[in-house]
Each structure stands twice: as structure tokens, then as C-alpha cells.
Amino acid sequence: MYARHTGGFVPSKQGSLDNLCGVYCLVNAVAYLFEGEFKQRYRLKQHLLKLYDQKWPLRDLMFFGTETEQLEHMIQQGLMRGKYAEHFPIKFNQPFKEKRFRTANAILNEIQRFLSKLGAKRVVIIGTPYHWTLVRKIDKKRVYFIDSSTLNTAFRSSFRFEEEGRLELLKDEIYFLEKLK
């Protein structure tokens, strides 16, 4: 289903069977943070695929999708170095990697605080066992996404912390991103 996002931003969409949500998540993060400035979505996608292919077979990406190690490789090599880092600088942080949480709501509250800082252009990458997506906003009842698939919004109550479920939050698979210039 097609849905418009704030500011008219429309994320790039993946094919329903291609398992490229991790790659699309990174492309959409750069495009969202640098909306109006970034016009190289296809080139960035190709660059990230090339980086992936240097370390793992592309066939694995198509069959199994992106694991955390692979997403981190594309972030480190593709977005934090070289021309993309120079022209489109982004601060990446994994704030939950070392913290202890007991509930999904506690994590969502931290994400909400991060996203609500005035004057900052921010977005959060969330990886579940099934999908990588971007969170652009959270309010009292809902989480709002920039997604390469069909996910536009979800109730906060549908998230689980390290419990099986479609919207399972894994603290090692949450990245805070902030535009630096």
C-alpha cells in the first residue's frame, strides 16, 4: 500500500521477494536525512551491494537477507568512509548494545526521546528477526516507519523485547542515526 510520509518523503520500495530490506533501509536512511540534497539512491544501493559482494556471496543476501554483521559492514565501509561519509555525514550509534532493559516500552521511550530533539534530523534503524526498517517518529500509541515494504505504522503495544514475534526488538539491532551537517 502506498502512503505518503512527512514532508512528502517517499521511501524507495523493495521487491516483495528480494530480501534486500537491509540495503534499502540504509539507502532510505541517507535519503531521508538528506532529503532534497541526496539524489543518488540507485548508486548508493549499487555501492552497498558491491561492498556486500566483496565479503559474502550476493546469492546469500537474496536467499537469507541481511544479518547484523553484514549491515554493520555496509555502514562502516559504505557510509562512514569515502565519498558518502564526506558529502553525507551521519553519526551512527548503538545505544542499547551495553544497556540492560526489561521491556519493549522502555526501549521505545528512549527512541522517542532521541527522535524528538528539536532542530536535529534523526532516524532510527530497527532490525527484527524478519526485517530491517526505519523509525521516524513515536507517539503515545504508535510507531511510525519509513519502510521499503508495506509497514507504515504499528501500535507500541505490538512490540516485544527479545520475545518471539513479528515486531521483536533486539537491542543489538537498533541504530540511532543523526545528520551531521
PyMOL commands that set and color helices and strands:
alter all, ss='L'
color gray80, all
select helices_A, chain A and resi 6-8+21-33+41-55+58-64+68-79+82-87+104-115+156-158+171-173
alter helices_A, ss='H'
color red, helices_A
select strands_A, chain A and resi 90-93+122-127+132-138+142-146+153-155+160-161+168-169+174-179
alter strands_A, ss='S'
color yellow, strands_A
deselect
rebuild
show_as cartoon
